[in-house]
Amino acid sequence: MRRRALLALVGVVVTIIVTSVTGLVLSGRDEAGAGDPTQLVFRPTPTPPSSPAEQRVEGTPRETADTYLRDWAIGDYESMRELVDEPPDDFADRHRQLDDAVSARIVRLTPGDLTMTGQDTAEVSFTGARKVDGYGGTWDFASTLRLAVRDLTWKVLWTPSVMHPDLVEGGELVRIDQPVSGARFLTKEGQPFPHENYAEPYLSDLAMRIPQPPSGTKVGWTVELRNPGQEPRVMLERRVDKQEGTRTTIESFAQASAARALDPVQQPAAIVAVRPSTGEVVAVADRLGGKGAFTGKYAPGSTFKTVTAAALLDAGLTADSQVPCPATYTIPNGRTIDNYQDKDHGSVMLRQAYALSCNTTFARLAVQMVSADKLVEQAGAFGFGARLATGVGGTCGSLKRPENSDALAEDSFGQGTVEASPLCMATVAAAVQSGSWRPPRLLPADTAERIEGHAQPASVPLSGEAATGLRALMSAVTTEGTAAGSELPDGVSGKTGTAEDWQGGADHAWFIGYRGDLAFAVFVEHGGTGRNAAVPIAARFLRAL
């Protein structure tokens, strides 16, 4: 009896084992397909690929966010664009158009807390402020930067809401101004011009060009948010109940600062300041006589090396290219060019040659690398020869096509046939800061064009290589060149110039430059060197702002 029970138990165990093996064999055959029916296929558990966050990701979300906001604060839209994942083609234009549409500019951006929303996604809140023309205080806003890892780099996932939190794709902010007319001319803020402002010839000219009614009209404006499929919504408003006059682009504090900077100057002199982002003339203090800052044409001297340098940068040089700066350079079959005080600097980088104002460097490189047609074309990109519509006339400058190497060399460093107005050279500096040459104006664009009877010339963008290189060159002037160690405030980039007077008088003095969204030109007739005569005026002007 026990033996039977034992045998029965053994039979059950054997059956279980056989059934299990058979199932495993059949499973192996199903997995293997049409191969050997007895082959078992074991599939190892695959190792999931590592996520981007587990690989070597470049930078951090905080670094990307901080860099993006810093670039935005200074208006470097091209650098911002490089930090964005799949930016729209008109990324930079959208920012400019928004600020232009509401007559505003960014004055503050402050990053907030970082929140990791996933292994490779994050958000950074931030606050910002825009200064709106004609509005007391600032227009504050808060928004969020969303970031994610793309191609092992932290990138900004950009949408229009970054510019303003209520803005959606296809939406826009629009400033609506009521019609303005008046019996007097006002600054951009709607204030009377400062006392002894040295802009009187320009206001007198405007008074002759614009018929004035016996009294002004009420003016004000609103900023509306217009999103697709939504009713327009008022975001900001200014109502004015007093009578006002015709507004210019002149800014009260900038004009007063420019005028007071000229007070101690004995020689005829002028300051012109413009906004690189818009081309608006924000100050014109002119003691040259008449409207000399707009209509006078003088040899620009070494400030014109900015134009020649743009051509050289487009031809393949960089700010760090090694170039010779000997005391003299003799043009093949031509004349000999001298450096100022016959200084020999040996082999230097291009930015150093520009900072030290080496005539021999630019003469040699112009003859070797820049054709006469190219130099004329490059000058045209900076407004030379353009027909301006400022509202009160004016000229940028001119350059005759050099007929030989001697003429090309002389033109390359701002002598020869080159002529420029202080207004023109202010726009040259502005083009370097913003990356585009914009035509200057003293009134709203449509008003200026109506008065002048013709349209403004189009804006002209610089190449990326030229803009980047020129900024490095102009920065070197104030840190290691002819304007280093002066009383200029921090953050100024510029170029000095000393130009021979064609009438045989003492040299003219120039200094052009920019700081933030403000570009300027200082000119002193028969003032001597740019370093000694023009730079101190610029320092007084900028420090007063």
ABEGO torsion letter per residue (X at the ends): XAAAAAAAAAAAAAAAAAAAAAAAAAAAAAAAEABBAABBBBBBBBBBBBBAAABBBBEBAAAAAAAAAAAAAAGBAAAAAAABBGBBAAAAAAAAAAAAAAGBBBABBBBBBBBBABAABBBBBBBBBBBBBGBBEBBBBBBBBBBBBBGGBBBBBBBAAAABAABBBGBBBBBBBBBBBBABBBBAAGBBBBBGAGAAAAAAAAAAABBBBABBBBBBBBBBBBBBGBBBBBABBBBBABBBBBBBABBAAAAAAAAAAAAABABBBBBBBBBAAAGBBABBBBAAEEBAAAABBBBAEAAAAAAAAAAAAAAGBBAABBBBBBABBBBBGBBBBBBBGGBBAEBBBAAAAAAAGBAAAAAAAAAAABBAAAAAAAAAAAGBGBBBBAGAEEBAEBBBBBABAAAAAAAAAGBEABBBBAAAAAAAAAAAAAGBBBBBBABBAAAAAAAAGBBBBBBBBBBAAAAAAAAAAAAAAAAABAABGBABBBGBBBBBBBBBBAAGBBBBBBBBEBBEABBBBBBBBGAEBAAAAAAAAAAAAAAAX
